[in-house]
Amino acid sequence: SGHVGFDSLPDQLVNKSTSQGFCFNILCIGKLETQTQLLQKVQTFTDAPEENTIYQHIVDYIDTQFESYLQEELKIKRSLHNYHDSRIHACLYFIAPSGHSLKSLDLVTMKKLDSKVNIIPVIAKADTISKSELHKFKIKIMSELVSNGVQIYQFPIDDETVAKINTAMNGHLPFAVVGSTEEVSIGNKMVKARQYPWGVVQVENENHCDFVKLREMLICVNMEDLREQTHTRHYELYRRCKLEEMGFRDTDPECKPVSLQQTYEEKRQEFVGELQRREEEMRQTFVQRVKEKEAELKDAERELQGKFEQLKRMHAEEKSKLEEKRRSLEEEMSVFSKRKAATELLQAQAFNTSTNNKKDKDRKK
């Protein structure tokens, strides 16, 4: 067609994205079922924490995805062109249709997340309140978000091709949606809807809810901006903070450029010094513990020696007492033997005397 340069660039990008595919991850926070949907290589991740779940679990999950991408980016041989990017590009924060103020838990959670993810507030079950109440509720929510300093995602208006529609859609925030997994017959076709005794609420009817607006803003109009904001703003903030925690920096205290090699050498020297210091501390601790153990062993040896000497003395005393008792017993046995012999002699003499007397009487008779 004779077109060259930038004129053909959009087609090239579209063809490349169509052939290679890309990741677009949506994190839903609210009372929903956990699902994973795949639509032309667009991945949706849904999380469903309870009301009493603290925000730290969500923050940790988002940081884990950033950390995985950072680790791949820091590899010597990296494969970012075919890396499965699990970073969260959009966070749909579902708000209960109370018609009153936001819960403190919602405000705290969104405040903790606004620097890590593109937050898009969404009112769930919008068919449970009237349109007038819904309009007032939207104004109340946006006012509370502004007064509490919560930075939600605003659809960009700097591109003239989407400035008009994005300006209008920013005025509809937060989107009020109705969800349903059932299909209802409307005319000659089946549509996603909720059946009530008083009528039918259609999910994709713009007069009933903002589901179509939300879908168009996410999938059709602002998908690439959400991906770009995630990479250039939220991920870069995480990456910078992480590298600063690791001790890396671009300039020294004198604002002079610092190379990565210089930073690496400094960290290596610091690590080696710290390792030597810990090794010396461990050596001194080991020597001190050895000395303490030796002292304990010596004390135990002295205690055992004292007990041995005491037992030895007690044994000698017992042995002496036994020897004395043995001698006393031997003396008693000797006396007993002598008395026994004397008794036996006396008995023999008495027997002989008696026998002789009997014989003399017999002779006389």
C-alpha positions in Angstrom: 0.0 0.0 0.0 3.1 2.3 0.1 2.8 2.9 3.9 6.1 2.8 5.7 7.5 3.7 9.1 5.2 4.2 12.1 2.1 3.8 10.0 2.6 0.0 9.9 3.9 -0.3 13.5 0.4 -1.0 15.1 -0.2 -3.8 12.7 3.2 -5.3 13.5 2.5 -5.2 17.2 -1.0 -6.7 16.8 0.4 -9.5 14.7 3.2 -10.2 17.1 0.9 -10.2 20.1 -1.6 -12.4 18.3 1.1 -15.0 17.3 3.1 -15.0 20.5 0.4 -14.1 23.0 0.8 -12.2 26.2 -0.3 -12.4 29.8 -3.0 -10.2 31.3 -3.7 -11.1 35.0 -6.7 -9.9 37.0 -6.9 -10.2 40.7 -10.4 -10.1 42.1 -10.8 -9.4 45.8 -14.2 -10.0 47.4 -16.6 -12.8 48.2 -16.3 -14.8 45.0 -15.5 -18.3 43.9 -12.0 -19.0 42.9 -11.7 -19.5 39.1 -9.2 -19.4 36.3 -10.3 -18.4 32.8 -8.4 -18.5 29.6 -9.5 -16.2 26.7 -7.1 -16.0 23.8 -4.1 -16.3 26.1 -5.5 -13.8 28.6 -5.1 -15.3 32.1 -7.3 -14.3 34.9 -6.4 -15.1 38.5 -9.2 -14.8 41.1 -8.6 -14.7 44.8 -11.4 -14.8 47.4 -10.4 -13.9 50.9 -12.9 -13.7 53.7 -13.7 -10.4 55.5 -11.5 -11.2 58.4 -8.5 -12.1 56.2 -5.7 -9.5 56.7 -4.4 -7.6 53.7 -0.9 -8.9 54.2 -1.7 -12.2 52.4 -2.7 -10.2 49.3 0.3 -8.0 49.5 2.6 -11.0 49.9 1.0 -12.7 46.9 1.5 -9.6 44.7 5.1 -9.2 45.9 5.7 -12.9 45.1 4.8 -12.4 41.5 7.1 -9.3 41.3 9.9 -11.3 42.9 9.6 -14.1 40.4 9.8 -11.7 37.5 12.8 -9.9 39.2 14.7 -13.2 39.6 14.2 -14.0 36.0 15.3 -10.5 35.0 18.5 -10.8 37.1 19.6 -14.1 35.5 22.6 -14.1 33.3 20.8 -16.1 30.7 17.2 -14.9 30.9 14.2 -15.7 28.7 11.8 -12.8 29.2 10.4 -13.2 25.7 8.7 -16.5 26.6 8.5 -16.0 30.4 5.1 -16.6 31.9 4.4 -13.2 33.4 2.3 -13.7 36.6 2.4 -10.1 37.7 -1.1 -8.7 38.5 -2.1 -6.1 35.9 -5.5 -5.2 37.3 -7.1 -5.6 40.7 -10.9 -5.6 40.8 -11.8 -4.7 44.4 -15.4 -5.8 45.0 -17.4 -3.6 47.5 -20.5 -4.8 49.3 -23.6 -2.9 48.2 -24.4 -1.6 51.6 -25.3 1.9 50.4 -23.3 3.4 53.4 -19.7 4.1 54.0 -16.8 1.8 53.1 -15.6 -0.6 55.7 -12.4 0.3 57.5 -10.9 -3.0 56.3 -11.6 -2.1 52.7 -9.9 1.3 53.1 -6.9 -0.1 54.8 -6.5 -2.9 52.2 -6.8 -0.6 49.2 -4.4 1.9 50.8 -1.8 -0.9 51.2 -2.4 -2.1 47.6 -2.5 1.2 45.6 1.3 1.4 45.3 1.5 -2.3 44.1 -1.4 -2.8 41.7 -3.9 -1.0 39.5 -7.0 -0.9 41.7 -10.4 -0.7 40.0 -13.3 -0.5 42.6 -16.4 -2.5 41.7 -19.7 -2.6 43.5 -21.0 -6.2 43.6 -24.6 -7.3 43.5 -25.7 -3.9 42.2 -29.3 -5.2 41.6 -29.9 -5.2 45.4 -30.2 -1.4 45.7 -32.1 1.2 43.6 -30.5 3.4 41.0 -30.8 6.5 43.0 -29.2 4.9 46.0 -26.5 3.4 43.8 -25.7 6.8 42.4 -25.3 8.3 45.9 -23.3 5.3 47.0 -20.8 5.7 44.1 -20.3 9.4 45.0 -19.9 8.4 48.7 -17.2 5.8 47.8 -15.2 8.1 45.6 -15.3 10.8 48.2 -14.0 8.4 50.9 -11.3 7.1 48.7 -10.1 10.7 48.0 -10.3 11.8 51.6 -8.3 8.7 52.7 -5.6 9.1 50.1 -6.4 5.9 48.2 -5.0 6.0 44.7 -7.2 4.0 42.4 -6.5 3.4 38.7 -7.8 6.2 36.5 -8.4 5.4 32.8 -5.8 7.5 30.8 -7.0 10.6 28.9 -3.8 11.7 27.4 -4.4 9.7 24.2 -6.9 11.5 22.1 -8.2 8.3 20.5 -9.5 7.1 23.9 -9.7 10.3 25.8 -13.4 10.8 25.3 -14.5 7.3 26.3 -12.1 7.1 29.2 -13.2 10.5 30.6 -16.8 9.2 30.5 -15.8 5.9 32.1 -13.9 7.6 34.9 -17.1 9.3 35.8 -18.8 5.9 36.2 -16.3 4.6 38.8 -16.8 2.5 40.8 -18.5 0.2 38.3 -21.7 -1.5 39.6 -22.0 -5.1 38.3 -24.3 -8.1 38.5 -23.0 -11.6 38.1 -24.7 -14.8 37.2 -23.8 -18.3 36.0 -27.3 -19.1 34.8 -28.7 -18.4 31.3 -32.2 -17.1 30.8 -34.2 -17.0 27.6 -34.8 -13.4 26.4 -36.6 -13.3 23.1 -34.9 -15.7 20.8 -31.5 -16.0 22.6 -30.1 -17.2 25.8 -28.3 -14.5 28.0 -26.5 -14.5 31.3 -29.1 -13.1 33.8 -30.6 -13.3 37.2 -34.3 -14.4 37.4 -36.5 -12.7 40.0 -40.2 -12.9 40.6 -40.5 -9.3 39.5 -38.3 -9.6 36.4 -34.9 -10.4 34.9 -31.6 -8.6 35.5 -29.3 -9.1 32.5 -25.6 -9.1 33.1 -24.7 -7.7 29.7 -27.5 -5.1 29.5 -26.0 -1.6 30.1 -29.3 -0.4 31.4 -29.1 -3.0 34.2 -25.5 -2.8 35.3 -21.9 -1.7 34.3 -20.5 -5.1 33.4 -20.2 -4.4 29.7 -18.4 -1.0 30.5 -16.0 -2.8 32.9 -15.3 -5.5 30.3 -14.7 -3.0 27.5 -12.4 -0.9 29.7 -10.3 -3.9 30.7 -10.1 -6.1 27.7 -10.6 -3.7 24.7 -9.6 -0.1 25.6 -7.0 0.0 28.4 -5.4 -3.4 28.5 -2.1 -2.3 27.2 -2.0 0.8 29.5 -2.8 -1.5 32.5 0.1 -3.7 31.5 2.4 -0.7 31.0 1.4 0.8 34.3 2.1 -2.5 36.1 5.6 -2.7 34.6 6.8 1.0 34.6 5.2 2.1 37.9 4.4 -0.8 40.3 7.1 -3.3 39.3 9.8 -0.6 38.9 8.9 0.6 42.5 9.2 -2.9 43.8 12.4 -3.5 41.8 14.0 -0.2 43.0 13.2 -0.9 46.7 14.4 -4.5 46.5 17.7 -3.5 44.9 18.2 -0.7 47.5 17.6 -3.2 50.2 20.3 -5.4 48.7 22.7 -2.4 48.8 22.7 -1.5 45.1 22.7 2.2 44.1 23.3 4.4 41.1 25.3 7.1 42.8 27.7 7.4 45.7 27.2 9.9 48.6 28.9 12.5 46.4 26.4 11.9 43.6 29.0 10.3 41.3 27.9 7.4 39.2 28.5 4.0 40.6 28.9 1.0 38.3 27.3 -2.4 39.0 30.8 -3.9 39.1 31.9 -1.4 41.8 28.8 -2.1 43.8 29.3 -5.8 43.5 32.9 -5.6 44.6 31.9 -3.5 47.6 29.2 -5.9 48.6 31.6 -8.8 48.1 34.2 -7.2 50.3 31.5 -6.4 52.8 30.3 -10.0 52.7 33.9 -11.4 53.0 34.5 -9.1 56.0 31.3 -10.0 57.6 32.1 -13.7 57.0 35.5 -13.3 58.6 34.1 -11.4 61.5 31.5 -14.1 62.1 34.1 -16.8 61.7 36.3 -15.1 64.3 33.3 -14.7 66.6 32.5 -18.4 66.1 36.2 -19.3 66.8 36.3 -17.2 70.0 33.0 -18.6 71.1 34.2 -22.1 70.4 37.4 -21.5 72.4 35.4 -20.0 75.2 33.0 -22.9 75.3 36.0 -25.3 75.2 37.5 -23.5 78.2 34.2 -23.6 80.0 33.8 -27.2 79.3 37.3 -28.0 80.5 36.6 -26.1 83.7 33.3 -28.0 84.1 35.1 -31.3 83.5 37.8 -30.4 86.1 35.2 -29.4 88.6 33.4 -32.7 87.9 36.7 -34.6 88.2 37.5 -32.9 91.5 34.0 -33.7 92.8 34.3 -37.3 91.7 37.8 -37.5 93.3 36.3 -36.2 96.6 33.5 -38.7 96.4 36.0 -41.4 95.7 38.1 -40.5 98.7 35.1 -40.3 100.9 33.9 -43.7 99.7 37.4 -45.0 100.2 37.5 -43.8 103.8 34.0 -45.2 104.4 35.2 -48.5 103.0 38.3 -48.6 105.2 36.1 -47.8 108.2 33.6 -50.4 107.3 36.5 -52.9 106.7 38.0 -52.1 110.1 34.7 -52.5 111.8 34.2 -55.9 110.1 37.7 -57.0 111.1 37.0 -56.1 114.7 33.7 -57.9 114.6 35.4 -60.9 113.0 38.0 -61.0 115.8 35.4 -60.6 118.5 33.4 -63.4 116.9 36.4 -65.7 116.7 37.1 -65.0 120.4 33.5 -65.8 121.2 33.8 -69.0 119.2 37.0 -70.0 120.9 35.4 -69.4 124.4 32.4 -71.3 123.2 34.5 -74.2 122.0 36.4 -74.3 125.3 33.1 -74.3 127.3 31.7 -76.9 125.0 34.8 -79.1 125.6 34.6 -78.6 129.3 30.9 -79.4 129.3 31.5 -82.5 127.3 34.3 -83.5 129.7 32.1 -83.0 132.7 29.3 -84.9 131.1 31.7 -87.8 130.4 33.0 -87.8 133.9 29.5 -87.7 135.3 28.5 -90.6 133.1 31.5 -92.6 134.1 30.8 -91.9 137.8 27.2 -93.0 137.5 28.2 -96.1 135.7 30.7 -97.1 138.3 28.3 -96.4 141.1 25.7 -98.7 139.4 28.3 -101.5 139.1 29.3 -101.2 142.7 25.6 -101.5 143.8 25.2 -104.6 141.6 28.2 -106.3 143.1 27.0 -105.5 146.6 23.7 -107.1 145.9 
